[in-house]
Amino acid sequence: MDMKNDYEIILRMENMVKTFPGTVANRDVNLEVRKGEIHCLLGENGAGKTVLMSTLYGLFQPDSGQIIYKGEPVHFHSPKDAIQQNIGMVHQHFMLVPTMTVAENVILGQYEPWKVLNDMEQVSNKIREISEKFNLQIDPDAFVRDLSVGEQQRLELLKTLYHWVDLLILDEPTAVLTPQETEGLLRLLRELSEEGLTIIFITHKLEEVMQISDRVTVLRDGQDVATVNTADTSPEQLARLMVGRDVLMELPDRHGAVGDAVLSVKNLVVENERGLIAVDNLSFEVHEREVVGIAGVSGNGQTELALALAGLTPISSGEIYLDNQDATHVTPRQLSQNGFAHVPEDRHKMGIILPFTVSENFILHEFKDQPYAQHGLLKESIIEENSTRLVEKYDVRLASVDEPISSLSGGNQQKVVVARELNRNPRFLLVNQPTRGIDIGATEFVRQQILLQRDAGTAVLLISTELEEIFHLSDRILVMFEGKIVGEVPPDRGLIDEVGLMMAGKEVRV
């Protein structure tokens, strides 16, 4: 083999297999990464991307397969081994100590204590140099707890640059960033690539793949299905590779004029679990035949707002009206009986009961009522008939409606929740992160169902951290920052920069 050509391939992973109890995460995966390129690892949640890279980084040990790095077979028993070979990884959930400074986080665990105590000024100076060179704008003396999410992301990058790596792995790095922060990060990665750094970029966002990468490897169900040059492909082709079939990328236009207000929220104040104000004096309305989208970086009060509207957390002050009826302090069951449907943020915690069958999960609201029960006894044949109808209508992939819902994929579990809630023909539909963790085919289907509900007269409140989703589905967009609504815009993609600035707390006139 030509050694020169072999060295141009900085990383080769051959026939990688990694299993967990009951799951094959990686099934004979092959990956080849060239020196100095930005290589996207694309696939839906659960496709095996993070497991593959965590195996490379030494966090997991493979069941079988071989890793060849810089032309040599390697076996990393821990991240320390990978770091010694100049491989760095920025995880989706940041690995930072909030009570320590930027400089302390950068050198944490790297040196002997005496060296750290004596060399902190030198460390800070080097951080300033790197920060200036790559326009990272991070103060080495700032405490991590005082940094924004975007600054924390830059700090994670700075940690790898400080010790300089040859191969950098980024796991869903834009998940918690505003559009402007995302643009800045992608620009920085391109600069680093030009400096000779090799980057593996894990994502499920097609637009980022097209914007940043040189080549793309697509994973589906734990297997690599294709590696393509980005210049030779399209979002439609990549979507087809991710799902295994053609995906409709466009959604239908709206029909019908907006009607009366169904939900009215007035001066709502809600505290979070720590007793701090999370929803700060919010007022808004949602009308019939309207989707109102709430945009914002995760952690700005959206979760608490949804829980308060659904009757699942106490309200400090303010009022909620549903069809002009006071719904401020009513129970979730009372809301449900009054036409309120809720697709929650976390389906496992609040949407389904994992040990129950699919059929049982379909009737969680009405298991006491006709036609599913009589004199305290469940009517099995009617329950099964209802479940079979919903499975067909909502294209839920399963072996039997009598199997536990835990055996379904995430996308099919989400379809069960959506089917159950929409089947009740609600007056008001609260949908929180409707497509989180589901494949692009299930995403397309769920979004279409939301729009069909709107066109049927339902008032819909959509909460999502995916800006593309907000712009796709909303008739009006409200932007939340630190518990307040800081602006309202129409779903005009030309305003995406303005929305991004609002999400970061900047005042913008639209």
ABEGO torsion letter per residue (X at the ends): XBAAAAAABABBBBGBBBBBBGBBABBGBBBBBBBGBBBBBBEBBGAGAAAAAAAAAGABBBABEBBBBGGBBBBBABAAAAAAAGBBBBBABBBBBAABBAAAAAABGABBAAAAAAAAAAAAAAAAAAAAAAGAGBBAABBAAABBAAAAAAAAAAAAAAAEBABBBBBGAAAABBAAAAAAAAAAAAAAAAAGBBBBBBBABAAAAAAABABBBBBBGGBBABBBBAAABBAAAAAAAAAGBBBBABBBBBBEBBBBBABBBBGBBBBBAAGBBABBGBBBBBBBGBBBBBBEBBGAGAAAAAAAAAGABBBABEBBBBGGBBAAABBAAAAAAAGBBBBBABAAAAABBAABBAAAAAAAAAAABOAABBGGBBBAAAAAAAAAAAAAAAGBBBABAABBAAABBAAAAAAAAAAAAAAAGBABBBBBGAABGBBAAAAAAAAAAAAAAAAAGBBBBBBBABAAAAAAABABBBBBBGGBBAEBBBBBAAAAAAAAAAAAGBBBBX
